[in-house]
């Protein structure tokens, strides 16, 4: 009698959250339960919406929060509270959500936390040690999983209307440091140049992917449905992750906002979560789904 081979570890990859951290954690728990398969970790492509201090929220986030209070969801994780207790209690042994920084974050707060973490490639940003930022230009080896690299920010080209603080741009130093590193997955907020629109995206990220050829590169930032980028990147599969907006009349996640990365034997496979399943998880039912 042969022993069945164990299924490879699974990681869920999320697009922009803009404060919807607890809904993402709950969605992962629901996916694991519905598929009878544990999730080894959550990966996220920036614009987590990390603003622990209300006085430092940027104008764009404040404007969106007037219509969508979930934009301010990081308040629910930086201090212990009943809602976060309830969500995290759904799966007390669940692994962290690891993210890179986008352009809508409190970079001063992230830099302070990074400094206090010493040389560790990631650091906690919440009161539960469940939401962790990968340091800019660092590589995080996941247990029994891929080596994940992160680059913070967006390109500094002229095409962007909403200009972040200086720290919200892709740093050449972070990209250059990764040239000397080995990694399997690259998490960025901006895209490689020309991946979505001509003239948009980062030439530095494009060159980094071309030079290192990681197995996967995931990015967010842009509106529209998530999809694999139909361009040649050598051995790298490049994917745009849509934002987990939970908008519209039914409040369902956007197509291509969540994906499943299975990893085993140094190789991976990525598939977007089907729209049919995403439709079972909405802004109206996420707390009890």
FENGI-V626799 format. One line per field, one symbol per residue. ss: DSSP state (h for helix, s for strand, l for the rest). phi: phi as a letter, one per 40 degrees, with the letter a starting at -180 (. if undefined). burial: I if it has 16 or more other C-alpha atoms within 10 Angstrom, else O. A space follows every 10 residues. Layout:
BEGIN
ss->???
phi->???
burial->???
END
This chain:
BEGIN
ss->llllllllss ssssllllll hhhhhhhhhh hhhhhlllll ssssllllll lllhhhllhh hhhhhlllhh hhllhhhhll lhhhhhhhhl llllllsssl llllllhhhh hhhhhhllll lsssllllll ssssllllss slllllssss sllsllllll lllllhhhsl lhhhhhhhll llllssssll lsllllllll lshhhhhhhh hhlllssssl llllllssll llllllssss llllllslll lslllllsss ssssllssss ssllhhhhll lslllllll
phi->.cccccccdb bcbbcdbfgc ccdcccdccc ccccbfaccc ibbacgfcgc bcbdcbcccc ccccccbbdc cbccdcbcbc adccdccccd adcccccbbb ccbbaccccc cccccccgcc cbacbbcbfb bbccddgbbb ccdfbccbbb bcgbcccccc cccccdccbc cdcccccccc bbabbbbbcc ccdgcbbcgb gbcccdcccc ccfccbbbab gcchccaccc acbgcccbbc bccccfbgdc gcccdgcbbb bcbafgbbbb accddccdcc bbccbccbd
burial->OOOOOOOIII IIIIIIIIII IIIIIIIIII IIOOOOOIII IIIIIIIIII IIOOOOIIOO IOOOIOOIOI IIIIIIIIOO OOOIOOIIOO IOOIIIIIII IIIIIIIOOI OOIIOOOOOO IIIIIIOIOI IIIIIIIIII OOOOIIIIII IIIIIIOOOO OOOIOOIIII IOOIIOOIOO OOIIIIIIII IIIOIIOOOI IIIIIIIIII OIIIIIIIII IIOIOIIIIO OOIOOIIIII IIIIIIOOOO OIIIIIIIII IIIOOOOIOI OIIOOOOIOO IIIOOIOOO
END
